[in-house]
């Protein structure tokens, strides 16, 4: 399969989301670290301020960064936060902060857009975790088109897909599927906590699309130096008996 550069980046992004681990290995997640407890508070505050579901904020942060804020190489704050230095790799643009905000021609400029919504500079939205979460929450609220926390989680799928920055609707649904799967199954360690909550997946995607999204993973040839990545098999396959 020969892919364009943009298609390679999109598939690579989705493949990175496809490695979600089991919920709680022993049924009892570890006590949250000091940083993770602080992030939990930031998520709750942003959820209340912008009237968006806290579960979505926590799950997006989990899928994007495992609650480890991304900072450009050479800009580590060294203040005790579990930050990760990032740089462009094989053409994949970097993301910013715990929420994986973007500033590139492939996945959009959510960093600048979110910063503008909360009236801070893009630099602050990238480097300050609380501002990063608030910027992401403001974007979700805008994409939600007047939805509130009172709406079912399922009704927020379009906003989550838009948040991904992936222009192809079908591929953006791979992103939203992984976000909702994290909520439906729950995720937990000392570094993150996504509470388990029932989600009607079939209501969101429909039976046929859900079957494809939850299909076995296939290897995709991208043509880059590390060419083989995992992605859902979108080919029609017989229903399992």
N, CA, C and O of each residue as an XYZ file, in Angstrom:
964
protein
N       0.847     -1.183      0.000
C       0.000      0.000      0.000
C       0.887      1.239      0.000
O       1.747      1.390      0.868
N       0.681      2.122     -0.967
C       1.468      3.345     -1.039
C       0.628      4.494     -0.532
O      -0.466      4.743     -1.039
N       1.137      5.199      0.471
C       0.384      6.276      1.096
C       1.065      7.606      0.874
O       2.289      7.676      0.763
N       0.273      8.661      0.810
C       0.840     10.001      0.767
C       1.448     10.314      2.122
O       1.201      9.615      3.105
N       2.257     11.387      2.163
C       2.877     11.767      3.431
C       1.816     12.038      4.481
O       1.944     11.599      5.624
N       0.756     12.768      4.098
C      -0.279     13.088      5.078
C      -0.987     11.830      5.556
O      -1.304     11.699      6.739
N      -1.236     10.900      4.628
C      -1.886      9.657      5.031
C      -0.998      8.862      5.970
O      -1.489      8.244      6.915
N       0.314      8.871      5.719
C       1.253      8.185      6.603
C       1.156      8.747      8.021
O       1.132      7.998      8.998
N       1.100     10.081      8.118
C       1.046     10.716      9.423
C      -0.247     10.374     10.138
O      -0.242     10.118     11.342
N      -1.355     10.369      9.410
C      -2.650     10.080     10.023
C      -2.698      8.646     10.520
O      -3.158      8.384     11.632
N      -2.223      7.714      9.698
C      -2.232      6.315     10.109
C      -1.316      6.103     11.299
O      -1.643      5.341     12.209
N      -0.161      6.777     11.298
C       0.765      6.654     12.420
C       0.147      7.192     13.702
O       0.319      6.607     14.772
N      -0.573      8.307     13.596
C      -1.239      8.880     14.763
C      -2.254      7.906     15.329
O      -2.292      7.678     16.538
N      -3.082      7.327     14.460
C      -4.109      6.400     14.920
C      -3.499      5.123     15.464
O      -4.021      4.540     16.414
N      -2.392      4.682     14.867
C      -1.736      3.476     15.361
C      -1.226      3.673     16.777
O      -1.233      2.742     17.583
N      -0.783      4.887     17.078
C      -0.313      5.178     18.422
C      -1.419      5.074     19.447
O      -1.163      4.765     20.611
N      -2.656      5.330     19.023
C      -3.789      5.221     19.933
C      -4.228      3.780     20.128
O      -4.982      3.468     21.050
N      -3.746      2.899     19.248
C      -4.251      1.531     19.244
C      -3.551      0.618     20.232
O      -3.716     -0.600     20.163
N      -2.773      1.178     21.151
C      -2.020      0.354     22.081
C      -2.555      0.491     23.507
O      -1.807      0.353     24.475
N      -3.842      0.760     23.625
C      -4.432      0.945     24.949
C      -4.350     -0.343     25.756
O      -4.770     -1.394     25.271
N      -3.818     -0.290     26.978
C      -3.689     -1.485     27.808
C      -5.004     -1.840     28.488
O      -5.971     -1.084     28.396
N      -5.050     -2.976     29.168
C      -6.261     -3.345     29.904
C      -6.595     -2.289     30.951
O      -5.771     -1.434     31.276
N      -7.797     -2.363     31.465
C      -8.249     -1.348     32.422
C      -7.369     -1.335     33.664
O      -6.410     -0.565     33.723
N      -7.665     -2.149     34.637
C      -6.899     -2.217     35.873
C      -6.432     -3.654     36.037
O      -7.237     -4.546     36.304
N      -5.147     -3.876     35.881
C      -4.612     -5.232     35.815
C      -5.045     -6.087     37.002
O      -5.422     -7.244     36.816
N      -4.999     -5.546     38.210
C      -5.348     -6.327     39.386
C      -6.669     -5.889     40.007
O      -7.024     -6.315     41.106
N      -7.393     -5.030     39.287
C      -8.673     -4.555     39.795
C      -8.559     -3.410     40.770
O      -9.570     -2.810     41.133
N      -7.351     -3.090     41.204
C      -7.139     -2.015     42.170
C      -6.025     -1.097     41.665
O      -4.847     -1.380     41.885
N      -6.386      0.008     40.986
C      -5.353      0.910     40.485
C      -4.522      1.495     41.611
O      -5.013      1.714     42.718
N      -3.265      1.743     41.311
C      -2.343      2.280     42.314
C      -2.771      3.682     42.734
O      -3.500      4.370     42.019
N      -2.306      4.079     43.895
C      -2.551      5.434     44.384
C      -1.951      6.427     43.395
O      -0.820      6.255     42.941
N      -2.713      7.461     43.068
C      -2.243      8.441     42.105
C      -1.045      9.214     42.638
O      -0.956      9.505     43.831
N      -0.136      9.539     41.745
C       1.011     10.362     42.102
C       0.543     11.785     42.412
O      -0.599     12.148     42.134
N       1.430     12.573     42.982
C       1.100     13.964     43.308
C       0.692     14.722     42.053
O      -0.297     15.454     42.058
N       1.466     14.544     40.965
C       1.151     15.243     39.712
C      -0.197     14.808     39.163
O      -0.992     15.642     38.729
N      -0.458     13.501     39.179
C      -1.713     12.992     38.638
C      -2.908     13.516     39.440
O      -3.951     13.824     38.863
N      -2.767     13.617     40.751
C      -3.843     14.178     41.577
C      -4.101     15.641     41.200
O      -5.248     16.086     41.148
N      -3.024     16.376     40.940
C      -3.183     17.773     40.537
C      -3.879     17.871     39.194
O      -4.737     18.731     38.995
N      -3.509     16.984     38.260
C      -4.146     16.990     36.947
C      -5.627     16.663     37.077
O      -6.460     17.260     36.395
N      -5.960     15.712     37.954
C      -7.357     15.376     38.196
C      -8.156     16.615     38.582
O      -9.279     16.811     38.117
N      -7.577     17.438     39.424
C      -8.237     18.659     39.851
C      -8.388     19.627     38.696
O      -9.436     20.255     38.546
N      -7.353     19.755     37.876
C      -7.432     20.632     36.698
C      -8.544     20.178     35.750
O      -9.279     21.005     35.210
N      -8.666     18.854     35.549
C      -9.710     18.332     34.664
C     -11.096     18.695     35.202
O     -11.971     19.115     34.446
N     -11.286     18.532     36.500
C     -12.583     18.857     37.112
C     -12.894     20.339     36.967
O     -14.022     20.709     36.641
N     -11.902     21.188     37.208
C     -12.110     22.632     37.093
C     -12.476     23.026     35.666
O     -13.402     23.808     35.450
N     -11.746     22.481     34.692
C     -12.009     22.823     33.290
C     -13.360     22.282     32.845
O     -14.071     22.929     32.075
N     -13.712     21.095     33.328
C     -15.016     20.516     33.010
C     -16.140     21.423     33.491
O     -17.120     21.644     32.780
N     -15.988     21.947     34.709
C     -17.006     22.835     35.270
C     -17.023     24.179     34.550
O     -18.090     24.714     34.251
N     -15.842     24.722     34.274
C     -15.757     26.046     33.649
C     -16.372     26.059     32.260
O     -17.067     27.008     31.896
N     -16.119     25.011     31.481
C     -16.560     25.008     30.080
C     -17.717     24.053     29.827
O     -18.161     23.899     28.688
N     -18.210     23.408     30.886
C     -19.395     22.548     30.803
C     -19.215     21.414     29.793
O     -20.086     21.153     28.963
N     -18.066     20.752     29.887
C     -17.791     19.590     29.039
C     -17.534     18.384     29.953
O     -17.095     18.562     31.089
N     -17.799     17.171     29.480
C     -17.630     15.992     30.339
C     -16.183     15.790     30.775
O     -15.271     15.786     29.947
N     -15.982     15.626     32.064
C     -14.632     15.427     32.580
C     -14.036     14.132     32.046
O     -12.823     14.032     31.865
N     -14.896     13.131     31.791
C     -14.398     11.852     31.280
C     -13.695     12.021     29.943
O     -12.691     11.360     29.676
N     -14.220     12.903     29.104
C     -13.593     13.132     27.799
C     -12.230     13.792     27.959
O     -11.276     13.422     27.276
N     -12.136     14.754     28.846
C     -10.850     15.428     29.059
C      -9.810     14.431     29.563
O      -8.684     14.400     29.067
N     -10.182     13.629     30.533
C      -9.245     12.661     31.093
C      -8.832     11.623     30.056
O      -7.661     11.251     29.980
N      -9.789     11.156     29.259
C      -9.492     10.113     28.285
C      -8.670     10.638     27.114
O      -7.791      9.937     26.612
N      -8.945     11.862     26.677
C      -8.139     12.461     25.613
C      -6.696     12.632     26.088
O      -5.755     12.334     25.352
N      -6.530     13.110     27.317
C      -5.183     13.271     27.860
C      -4.485     11.921     27.969
O      -3.280     11.817     27.739
N      -5.250     10.885     28.322
C      -4.677      9.544     28.410
C      -4.219      9.058     27.034
O      -3.094      8.585     26.877
N      -5.100      9.179     26.044
C      -4.768      8.688     24.709
C      -3.627      9.474     24.070
O      -2.784      8.908     23.373
N      -3.611     10.770     24.312
C      -2.592     11.618     23.685
C      -1.220     11.473     24.346
O      -0.206     11.375     23.655
N      -1.184     11.460     25.676
C       0.108     11.583     26.362
C       0.284     10.700     27.589
O       1.342     10.735     28.217
N      -0.726      9.906     27.948
C      -0.699      9.148     29.203
C      -0.493     10.077     30.403
O       0.128      9.703     31.397
N      -1.025     11.288     30.286
C      -0.933     12.305     31.338
C       0.517     12.725     31.590
O       0.873     13.090     32.710
N       1.343     12.674     30.556
C       2.721     13.161     30.618
C       2.831     14.331     29.639
O       2.976     14.103     28.438
N       2.768     15.565     30.114
C       2.783     16.717     29.207
C       3.946     16.675     28.216
O       5.084     16.389     28.587
N       3.640     16.964     26.955
C       4.661     17.018     25.922
C       5.257     18.425     25.847
O       4.530     19.418     25.822
N       6.559     18.493     25.813
C       7.252     19.783     25.671
C       8.289     19.649     24.568
O       8.921     18.600     24.443
N       8.479     20.703     23.755
C       9.494     20.643     22.702
C      10.880     20.388     23.294
O      11.182     20.792     24.417
N      11.694     19.720     22.521
C      13.040     19.384     22.983
C      13.783     20.655     23.417
O      13.778     21.671     22.722
N      14.419     20.561     24.585
C      15.183     21.682     25.115
C      14.388     22.625     25.985
O      14.931     23.618     26.469
N      13.086     22.336     26.202
C      12.251     23.248     26.985
C      11.646     22.591     28.226
O      10.597     23.015     28.710
N      12.303     21.569     28.729
C      11.827     20.927     29.956
C      11.851     21.925     31.108
O      12.821     22.663     31.275
N      10.781     21.946     31.903
C      10.713     22.890     33.028
C      11.438     22.364     34.264
O      11.859     23.144     35.118
N      11.585     21.036     34.360
C      12.291     20.419     35.489
C      11.706     20.861     36.830
O      12.428     21.199     37.768
N      10.370     20.846     36.887
C       9.694     21.251     38.124
C       8.987     20.084     38.804
O       8.146     20.274     39.682
N       9.341     18.882     38.383
C       8.740     17.708     39.011
C       7.606     17.089     38.227
O       7.202     15.963     38.520
N       7.073     17.802     37.225
C       6.021     17.215     36.398
C       6.614     16.101     35.543
O       7.783     16.166     35.163
N       5.807     15.071     35.236
C       6.313     13.955     34.421
C       6.321     14.307     32.936
O       5.652     13.649     32.140
N       7.068     15.332     32.562
C       7.066     15.808     31.191
C       7.861     14.883     30.267
O       8.742     14.141     30.701
N       7.518     14.955     28.986
C       8.215     14.186     27.959
C       8.682     15.148     26.877
O       7.875     15.885     26.311
N       9.979     15.146     26.584
C      10.509     15.963     25.505
C      10.141     15.328     24.171
O      10.305     14.122     23.986
N       9.647     16.135     23.246
C       9.251     15.604     21.942
C       9.885     16.425     20.835
O      10.169     17.611     21.005
N      10.102     15.779     19.702
C      10.580     16.455     18.507
C      10.008     15.729     17.300
O       9.596     14.573     17.399
N       9.986     16.404     16.172
C       9.439     15.808     14.959
C      10.217     14.542     14.612
O      11.447     14.523     14.649
N       9.478     13.483     14.274
C      10.103     12.198     13.969
C       9.512     11.643     12.690
O       8.308     11.400     12.611
N      10.349     11.441     11.693
C       9.889     10.953     10.392
C       8.744     11.809      9.845
O       7.827     11.293      9.206
N       8.804     13.110     10.098
C       7.789     14.016      9.580
C       6.558     14.162     10.439
O       5.701     14.994     10.141
N       6.439     13.369     11.512
C       5.274     13.495     12.393
C       5.413     14.745     13.253
O       6.339     14.828     14.059
N       4.515     15.720     13.103
C       4.617     16.953     13.901
C       4.450     16.656     15.384
O       3.813     15.674     15.765
N       5.027     17.512     16.211
C       4.899     17.330     17.655
C       3.546     17.832     18.136
O       2.868     18.603     17.458
N       3.174     17.373     19.328
C       1.973     17.893     19.991
C       2.426     18.571     21.272
O       3.557     18.387     21.722
N       1.525     19.359     21.856
C       1.899     20.209     22.984
C       1.044     19.936     24.213
O      -0.182     19.854     24.144
N       1.739     19.797     25.343
C       1.048     19.695     26.618
C       0.420     18.342     26.863
O       0.581     17.411     26.073
N      -0.294     18.244     27.963
C      -0.927     16.994     28.370
C      -2.072     16.604     27.431
O      -2.410     15.426     27.321
N      -2.674     17.598     26.751
C      -3.828     17.345     25.882
C      -3.448     17.162     24.424
O      -4.328     16.992     23.580
N      -2.166     17.193     24.108
C      -1.742     16.948     22.733
C      -2.242     17.970     21.734
O      -2.619     17.607     20.620
N      -2.255     19.239     22.108
C      -2.690     20.283     21.182
C      -1.709     20.384     20.010
O      -0.546     20.000     20.134
N      -2.177     20.894     18.888
C      -1.402     20.852     17.640
C      -1.152     22.250     17.084
O      -1.881     23.203     17.356
N      -0.088     22.321     16.294
C       0.228     23.567     15.596
C       1.021     23.227     14.346
O       2.226     23.470     14.280
N       0.337     22.662     13.348
C       0.997     22.226     12.120
C      -0.028     22.145     10.990
O      -1.230     22.165     11.252
N       0.422     22.056      9.747
C      -0.513     22.052      8.620
C      -1.237     20.727      8.419
O      -2.171     20.655      7.621
N      -0.829     19.686      9.120
C      -1.438     18.371      8.932
C      -2.648     18.162      9.838
O      -3.695     17.697      9.386
N      -2.503     18.507     11.116
C      -3.570     18.266     12.086
C      -4.179     19.553     12.628
O      -5.014     19.512     13.532
N      -3.768     20.690     12.082
C      -4.404     21.944     12.445
C      -3.675     22.735     13.515
O      -2.544     22.420     13.886
N      -4.349     23.769     14.000
C      -3.724     24.727     14.912
C      -4.553     24.863     16.190
O      -4.907     25.966     16.608
N      -4.848     23.722     16.794
C      -5.659     23.741     18.011
C      -4.959     24.459     19.155
O      -5.623     24.979     20.052
N      -3.636     24.497     19.141
C      -2.913     25.199     20.201
C      -3.262     26.682     20.190
O      -3.650     27.239     21.216
N      -3.123     27.322     19.028
C      -3.425     28.747     18.925
C      -4.916     29.016     19.104
O      -5.298     30.002     19.733
N      -5.754     28.149     18.556
C      -7.195     28.346     18.666
C      -7.666     28.219     20.112
O      -8.451     29.036     20.593
N      -7.178     27.188     20.797
C      -7.558     27.009     22.200
C      -7.036     28.133     23.080
O      -7.723     28.592     23.993
N      -5.810     28.575     22.797
C      -5.231     29.679     23.566
C      -6.069     30.944     23.412
O      -6.308     31.662     24.382
N      -6.508     31.207     22.194
C      -7.318     32.400     21.949
C      -8.642     32.337     22.718
O      -9.123     33.350     23.226
N      -9.219     31.143     22.797
C     -10.503     31.003     23.491
C     -10.391     31.295     24.982
O     -11.340     31.790     25.589
N      -9.235     30.993     25.579
C      -9.087     31.254     27.014
C      -8.231     32.500     27.281
O      -7.892     32.804     28.424
N      -7.894     33.207     26.205
C      -7.194     34.490     26.286
C      -5.815     34.382     26.956
O      -5.467     35.155     27.849
N      -5.059     33.405     26.491
C      -3.651     33.305     26.885
C      -2.834     33.163     25.608
O      -3.396     32.958     24.532
N      -1.541     33.269     25.715
C      -0.691     33.095     24.544
C      -0.555     31.613     24.215
O      -0.711     30.770     25.098
N      -0.266     31.283     22.957
C      -0.004     29.882     22.614
C       1.136     29.300     23.443
O       1.114     28.123     23.801
N       2.124     30.127     23.743
C       3.249     29.658     24.550
C       2.779     29.209     25.931
O       3.237     28.187     26.441
N       1.855     29.980     26.544
C       1.345     29.593     27.857
C       0.491     28.347     27.763
O       0.569     27.471     28.624
N      -0.324     28.259     26.723
C      -1.174     27.082     26.547
C      -0.342     25.830     26.303
O      -0.776     24.721     26.612
N       0.853     26.007     25.750
C       1.729     24.866     25.490
C       2.500     24.449     26.731
O       2.727     23.259     26.949
N       2.906     25.416     27.546
C       3.844     25.124     28.632
C       3.202     24.975     30.005
O       3.776     24.333     30.885
N       2.026     25.555     30.202
C       1.357     25.496     31.499
C       0.254     24.448     31.435
O      -0.670     24.577     30.632
N       0.333     23.424     32.258
C      -0.591     22.297     32.159
C      -2.038     22.708     32.404
O      -2.934     22.261     31.688
N      -2.273     23.532     33.381
C      -3.652     23.962     33.655
C      -4.217     24.721     32.458
O      -5.368     24.503     32.080
N      -3.426     25.607     31.859
C      -3.881     26.347     30.680
C      -4.084     25.410     29.496
O      -5.007     25.603     28.705
N      -3.241     24.408     29.369
C      -3.364     23.436     28.287
C      -4.687     22.694     28.376
O      -5.363     22.494     27.367
N      -5.052     22.288     29.578
C      -6.317     21.586     29.792
C      -7.498     22.518     29.554
O      -8.491     22.115     28.947
N      -7.405     23.744     30.019
C      -8.488     24.714     29.804
C      -8.670     25.001     28.317
O      -9.799     25.118     27.842
N      -7.569     25.117     27.581
C      -7.655     25.376     26.138
C      -8.333     24.218     25.431
O      -9.161     24.426     24.544
N      -7.989     23.002     25.817
C      -8.619     21.833     25.217
C     -10.110     21.776     25.544
O     -10.926     21.461     24.678
N     -10.462     22.081     26.789
C     -11.869     22.073     27.194
C     -12.662     23.134     26.440
O     -13.802     22.895     26.041
N     -12.064     24.302     26.245
C     -12.731     25.373     25.490
C     -12.976     24.953     24.049
O     -14.026     25.254     23.480
N     -12.011     24.260     23.458
C     -12.181     23.767     22.090
C     -13.301     22.737     22.014
O     -14.143     22.796     21.119
N     -13.313     21.795     22.950
C     -14.376     20.790     22.957
C     -15.746     21.445     23.092
O     -16.701     21.047     22.426
N     -15.834     22.454     23.962
C     -17.098     23.163     24.135
C     -17.528     23.817     22.828
O     -18.702     23.777     22.462
N     -16.572     24.416     22.131
C     -16.888     25.051     20.850
C     -17.318     24.013     19.817
O     -18.291     24.220     19.092
N     -16.597     22.907     19.751
C     -16.946     21.848     18.802
C     -18.263     21.177     19.177
O     -18.956     20.633     18.317
N     -18.603     21.218     20.459
C     -19.823     20.577     20.917
C     -21.089     21.296     20.516
O     -22.182     20.747     20.647
N     -20.958     22.534     20.020
C     -22.115     23.267     19.482
C     -23.273     23.317     20.475
O     -24.371     22.825     20.212
N     -22.984     23.933     21.634
C     -23.983     24.177     22.691
C     -24.335     22.948     23.525
O     -25.258     23.002     24.338
N     -23.630     21.865     23.343
C     -23.848     20.719     24.229
C     -23.258     21.034     25.596
O     -22.366     21.873     25.729
N     -23.774     20.345     26.609
C     -23.295     20.527     27.974
C     -23.005     19.163     28.589
O     -23.192     18.124     27.956
N     -22.545     19.192     29.834
C     -22.283     17.940     30.544
C     -23.561     17.142     30.778
O     -23.508     15.947     31.067
N     -24.708     17.804     30.653
C     -25.977     17.107     30.846
C     -26.300     16.186     29.671
O     -27.131     15.287     29.799
N     -25.649     16.404     28.533
C     -25.879     15.561     27.370
C     -25.164     14.220     27.570
O     -24.129     14.164     28.235
N     -25.707     13.149     27.001
C     -25.014     11.858     27.077
C     -23.622     11.942     26.444
O     -23.413     12.694     25.492
N     -22.684     11.175     26.970
C     -21.338     11.151     26.411
C     -21.355     10.822     24.926
O     -20.552     11.346     24.154
N     -22.275      9.953     24.535
C     -22.329      9.534     23.135
C     -22.558     10.705     22.180
O     -22.120     10.669     21.031
N     -23.244     11.741     22.659
C     -23.569     12.878     21.799
C     -22.351     13.754     21.505
O     -22.422     14.648     20.662
N     -21.256     13.510     22.181
C     -20.055     14.322     22.010
C     -19.085     13.750     20.980
O     -17.996     14.292     20.792
N     -19.462     12.669     20.317
C     -18.495     12.010     19.422
C     -17.974     12.919     18.323
O     -16.779     12.906     18.030
N     -18.842     13.703     17.715
C     -18.400     14.577     16.630
C     -17.378     15.591     17.136
O     -16.407     15.893     16.442
N     -17.590     16.115     18.336
C     -16.637     17.071     18.906
C     -15.291     16.412     19.167
O     -14.246     17.017     18.925
N     -15.309     15.175     19.658
C     -14.060     14.452     19.907
C     -13.332     14.179     18.599
O     -12.113     14.324     18.522
N     -14.074     13.784     17.575
C     -13.456     13.520     16.268
C     -12.833     14.800     15.710
O     -11.733     14.758     15.160
N     -13.510     15.919     15.843
C     -12.959     17.186     15.374
C     -11.702     17.560     16.144
O     -10.759     18.112     15.578
N     -11.694     17.262     17.419
C     -10.532     17.582     18.249
C      -9.267     16.913     17.713
O      -8.172     17.459     17.847
N      -9.412     15.745     17.113
C      -8.252     15.009     16.604
C      -7.479     15.785     15.548
O      -6.274     15.590     15.388
N      -8.169     16.665     14.827
C      -7.527     17.388     13.739
C      -7.423     16.583     12.462
O      -6.866     17.066     11.476
N      -7.941     15.376     12.453
C      -7.897     14.519     11.267
C      -9.060     14.903     10.361
O     -10.214     14.792     10.776
N      -8.795     15.349      9.141
C      -9.878     15.846      8.286
C     -10.813     14.762      7.762
O     -11.992     15.028      7.532
N     -10.311     13.555      7.571
C     -11.153     12.476      7.051
C     -12.038     11.939      8.170
O     -11.549     11.408      9.167
N     -13.336     12.085      7.990
C     -14.286     11.718      9.043
C     -14.135     10.259      9.465
O     -14.143      9.957     10.658
N     -13.998      9.361      8.506
C     -13.913      7.942      8.831
C     -12.677      7.635      9.662
O     -12.729      6.813     10.576
N     -11.566      8.294      9.347
C     -10.333      8.049     10.092
C     -10.392      8.736     11.456
O      -9.881      8.206     12.443
N     -11.011      9.904     11.510
C     -11.161     10.587     12.796
C     -11.969      9.738     13.768
O     -11.811      9.865     14.982
N     -12.830      8.877     13.246
C     -13.610      8.014     14.129
C     -12.752      6.935     14.777
O     -13.129      6.405     15.823
N     -11.613      6.597     14.187
C     -10.684      5.692     14.867
C     -10.229      6.353     16.165
O     -10.136      5.714     17.213
N      -9.948      7.649     16.064
C      -9.518      8.425     17.235
C     -10.615      8.448     18.296
O     -10.366      8.128     19.458
N     -11.823      8.826     17.895
C     -12.896      8.930     18.888
C     -13.225      7.567     19.486
O     -13.570      7.472     20.664
N     -13.122      6.516     18.683
C     -13.389      5.166     19.185
C     -12.432      4.818     20.320
O     -12.851      4.244     21.325
N     -11.158      5.157     20.172
C     -10.193      4.841     21.223
C     -10.451      5.670     22.485
O     -10.243      5.195     23.601
N     -10.904      6.908     22.296
C     -11.241      7.735     23.455
C     -12.405      7.119     24.228
O     -12.346      6.992     25.451
N     -13.448      6.741     23.519
C     -14.610      6.155     24.180
C     -14.308      4.770     24.754
O     -14.870      4.389     25.780
N     -13.431      4.024     24.101
C     -13.064      2.707     24.617
C     -12.353      2.839     25.965
O     -12.574      2.031     26.867
N     -11.505      3.851     26.101
C     -10.815      4.074     27.375
C     -11.818      4.361     28.486
O     -11.642      3.904     29.616
N     -12.864      5.112     28.170
C     -13.897      5.412     29.172
C     -14.714      4.158     29.477
O     -14.984      3.853     30.639
N     -15.098      3.446     28.446
C     -15.940      2.260     28.634
C     -15.227      1.189     29.443
O     -15.857      0.508     30.253
N     -13.910      1.026     29.235
C     -13.161     -0.021     29.930
C     -12.491      0.485     31.205
O     -12.218     -0.299     32.114
N     -12.227      1.784     31.277
C     -11.500      2.332     32.409
C     -10.001      2.140     32.243
O      -9.544      1.176     31.629
N      -9.242      3.084     32.806
C      -7.782      3.011     32.733
C      -7.221      3.489     34.064
O      -7.754      4.427     34.656
N      -6.160      2.862     34.539
C      -5.628      3.329     35.797
C      -4.219      2.868     36.096
O      -3.866      1.714     35.853
N      -3.431      3.756     36.614
C      -2.107      3.485     37.175
C      -1.808      4.642     38.115
O      -2.679      5.478     38.356
N      -0.603      4.705     38.646
C      -0.293      5.834     39.517
C      -0.167      7.133     38.734
O      -0.185      8.215     39.322
N      -0.040      7.038     37.407
C       0.160      8.221     36.575
C      -1.125      8.739     35.929
O      -1.141      9.874     35.453
N      -2.189      7.959     35.896
C      -3.434      8.409     35.268
C      -4.609      7.627     35.823
O      -4.452      6.532     36.363
N      -5.792      8.215     35.677
C      -7.010      7.551     36.135
C      -8.172      8.003     35.268
O      -8.609      9.151     35.354
N      -8.669      7.106     34.438
C      -9.867      7.357     33.643
C     -10.949      6.445     34.195
O     -10.901      5.229     34.010
N     -11.918      7.033     34.869
C     -12.958      6.234     35.497
C     -13.798      5.477     34.486
O     -14.104      5.989     33.410
N     -14.166      4.258     34.837
C     -14.965      3.428     33.951
C     -16.421      3.882     33.960
O     -17.022      4.071     35.017
N     -16.964      4.049     32.780
C     -18.362      4.479     32.658
C     -18.958      3.846     31.411
O     -18.300      3.757     30.374
N     -20.202      3.407     31.517
C     -20.832      2.736     30.385
C     -21.014      3.704     29.219
O     -21.446      4.843     29.400
N     -20.681      3.234     28.030
C     -20.870      4.006     26.808
C     -21.568      3.114     25.786
O     -21.135      1.987     25.544
N     -22.643      3.613     25.188
C     -23.370      2.862     24.155
C     -22.629      3.028     22.825
O     -22.945      3.924     22.041
N     -21.660      2.177     22.581
C     -20.819      2.309     21.393
C     -21.624      2.135     20.093
O     -21.379      2.825     19.104
N     -22.567      1.221     20.113
C     -23.361      0.994     18.905
C     -24.222      2.206     18.579
O     -24.478      2.498     17.410
N     -24.666      2.905     19.607
C     -25.451      4.117     19.372
C     -24.608      5.173     18.658
O     -25.117      5.925     17.826
N     -23.330      5.221     18.985
C     -22.445      6.216     18.375
C     -22.131      5.868     16.926
O     -22.263      6.707     16.035
N     -21.711      4.617     16.696
C     -21.128      4.266     15.405
C     -22.028      3.411     14.512
O     -21.778      3.286     13.313
N     -23.060      2.833     15.086
C     -23.856      1.896     14.314
C     -23.196      0.530     14.313
O     -21.988      0.419     14.525
N     -23.976     -0.502     14.077
C     -23.479     -1.870     14.191
C     -22.347     -2.157     13.204
O     -21.318     -2.711     13.591
N     -22.526     -1.787     11.940
C     -21.525     -2.122     10.927
C     -20.212     -1.389     11.157
O     -19.141     -1.991     11.074
N     -20.286     -0.097     11.446
C     -19.062      0.673     11.658
C     -18.357      0.224     12.927
O     -17.128      0.178     12.973
N     -19.125     -0.105     13.953
C     -18.519     -0.562     15.202
C     -17.777     -1.878     14.976
O     -16.709     -2.097     15.548
N     -18.333     -2.741     14.156
C     -17.663     -4.006     13.859
C     -16.311     -3.747     13.211
O     -15.337     -4.441     13.500
N     -16.251     -2.758     12.340
C     -14.989     -2.437     11.668
C     -13.996     -1.789     12.635
O     -12.808     -2.109     12.628
N     -14.502     -0.873     13.466
C     -13.608     -0.186     14.396
C     -13.018     -1.134     15.429
O     -11.896     -0.932     15.893
N     -13.769     -2.165     15.789
C     -13.298     -3.108     16.803
C     -12.653     -4.345     16.187
O     -12.382     -5.325     16.880
N     -12.410     -4.288     14.870
C     -11.846     -5.437     14.163
C     -10.408     -5.697     14.575
O      -9.772     -4.876     15.236
N      -9.912     -6.857     14.171
C      -8.515     -7.191     14.408
C      -7.630     -6.131     13.770
O      -8.049     -5.448     12.836
N      -6.416     -5.994     14.270
C      -5.467     -5.027     13.738
C      -4.683     -5.641     12.589
O      -4.369     -6.831     12.606
N      -4.370     -4.826     11.598
C      -3.564     -5.287     10.476
C      -2.296     -4.451     10.398
O      -2.218     -3.368     10.976
N      -1.308     -4.961      9.682
C      -0.062     -4.236      9.486
C      -0.157     -3.409      8.219
O      -0.528     -3.920      7.162
N       0.179     -2.133      8.325
C       0.113     -1.225      7.181
C       1.524     -0.794      6.810
O       2.306     -0.395      7.674
N       1.847     -0.875      5.529
C       3.149     -0.450      5.033
C       3.088      1.036      4.721
O       2.275      1.468      3.903
N       3.947      1.823      5.369
C       3.890      3.276      5.190
C       4.980      3.817      4.288
O       4.842      4.915      3.749
N       6.061      3.071      4.112
C       7.132      3.551      3.258
C       8.154      4.405      3.972
O       9.062      4.930      3.329
N       8.039      4.564      5.285
C       9.019      5.328      6.049
C      10.024      4.350      6.648
O       9.798      3.141      6.589
N      11.139      4.838      7.230
C      12.156      3.928      7.745
C      11.644      2.877      8.724
O      12.176      1.768      8.762
N      10.621      3.203      9.518
C      10.008      2.215     10.406
C       8.628      1.922      9.837
O       7.636      2.469     10.319
N       8.544      1.065      8.818
C       7.394      1.066      7.920
C       6.144      0.371      8.391
O       5.069      0.655      7.863
N       6.221     -0.529      9.358
C       5.062     -1.336      9.689
C       4.390     -0.845     10.961
O       5.002     -0.804     12.028
N       3.141     -0.480     10.833
C       2.376     -0.014     11.981
C       1.034     -0.728     12.012
O       0.627     -1.344     11.027
N       0.352     -0.645     13.142
C      -0.902     -1.349     13.332
C      -2.068     -0.401     13.172
O      -2.039      0.719     13.681
N      -3.092     -0.842     12.467
C      -4.306     -0.046     12.289
C      -5.487     -0.992     12.156
O      -5.291     -2.163     11.831
N      -6.723     -0.518     12.400
C      -7.881     -1.396     12.253
C      -8.029     -1.881     10.823
O      -7.732     -1.152      9.876
N      -8.486     -3.107     10.672
C      -8.754     -3.673      9.356
C     -10.141     -3.215      8.929
O     -11.145     -3.696      9.454
N     -10.200     -2.272      7.964
C     -11.487     -1.739      7.526
C     -12.124     -2.566      6.423
O     -13.225     -2.255      5.969
N     -11.439     -3.620      5.988
C     -12.045     -4.484      4.977
C     -13.212     -5.226      5.590
O     -13.179     -5.605      6.760
N     -14.249     -5.430      4.786
C     -15.393     -6.159      5.304
C     -14.985     -7.581      5.629
O     -14.410     -8.271      4.787
N     -15.272     -8.020      6.819
C     -14.969     -9.388      7.242
C     -16.230    -10.027      7.779
O     -17.113     -9.330      8.279
N     -16.330    -11.340      7.685
C     -17.554    -11.999      8.168
C     -17.722    -11.772      9.663
O     -16.745    -11.702     10.409
N     -18.967    -11.658     10.084
C     -19.248    -11.560     11.503
C     -18.822    -12.825     12.210
O     -19.027    -13.926     11.700
N     -18.222    -12.672     13.402
C     -17.839    -13.844     14.163
C     -19.076    -14.505     14.736
O     -19.985    -13.841     15.234
N     -19.091    -15.819     14.654
C     -20.229    -16.572     15.181
C     -20.085    -16.744     16.693
O     -20.945    -17.353     17.330
